């Protein structure tokens, strides 16, 4: 391919097939050895001195645009189009594989989709080994690679091929490989055995656990051999370390206690003669709590009882609205996946726009922006607007 050429890259539309993993990202943004599939194609285009790229995507193109806006993979603008692929003679590549791979057989279901994802890890690591590796990686032993900051206990046994992601931790007595890939900040406790497995970013695997033909993502096991998804509620077996961001810090808890005390009398006086509403909500991780909501006054007075849930570590002061089980079940899979990794709060960005209930038609859009906007812009907007939201009085 001569320099100055144009590439047309096609992102596979596999959202309807993602019935097991239920990922909130399109396939081209799934991580493979620490990098999205799309980044491998952009690197190949850069190597071949391609002048311009058009990405045709039907599956969540806005997330692809957001990812491109954050990266430094390309010095020229990349067009992301939802139009059909034109027959204009440009080089057309479907990103259902990595560059250099033979065209694979089509994916037909969720199990094969997970298998394809796992296969790409092996191809990526083989390419890394063939090229001699990136300067920032180190080859611990033949076929075993560790990214910067990775910690491997001296008593752990690693068999090639194996890749340990940035700042991942491998505990004593662990036996990993062949074909094991740990994501960024993954943590394996003592005596974990893994064969043909993926441990995703910020996932904790407890001691004496065995993984085979399985991806561990947060508190979920995805087995591509049997095509099943299992949710683990015991944090000592499997846990989402990223969920720590959903837990309020000590300063936030103390502020919640202070606000609860200061607002208790005004909230009661404003609601004399009014019976509060009680609602059971389901928090990420499977915990259910009861929330009492007063019926009158500004939002923070109505939700003054919720501040106790912040003090006890269940909610944050600012986050998406809490949901009950039925409201979780009504969410699209990618939204549920996104919201399950986001903190629920006393006040939310949707409140700022008059959507004070998860059942309202537009609430999910504001929640999605708060939970998944690039660089956390939505979460910051919600936090900055906290006191403006607090004094809003809903129209009953």
Secondary structure, DSSP 8 states (H G I E B T S, - for coil): --TT-EEEEEE---GGG-TTT--SS-GGGSEETTEEHHHHHHHHHHHTT--EEEEEE-S-HHHHHHHHHH--S-SS--EEE-S----SS-EEEESSS-TT--------SHHHHHHHHHHHHHHHHHHHHHHT--TT-EEEETTEEE-TT-EE-TT-EE-SSEEE-TT-EE-TT-EE-SSEEE-TT-EE-TT-EEEEEEE-TTEEE-TT-EEEEEEEETTEEEETTTTEEEE---TTTEEEGGGGGGS--HHHHHHHHHHHHHHHHHHHHHTTT---EEEEEE-TTS-EEEEEE-SSSSHHHHTGGGHHHHHTTS-EEESB----HHHHHTS-HHHHHHHHTS-BEEE-HHHHTT--STTSTTHHHHHHHHHHSGGGHHHHHHHHTHHHHHT-----
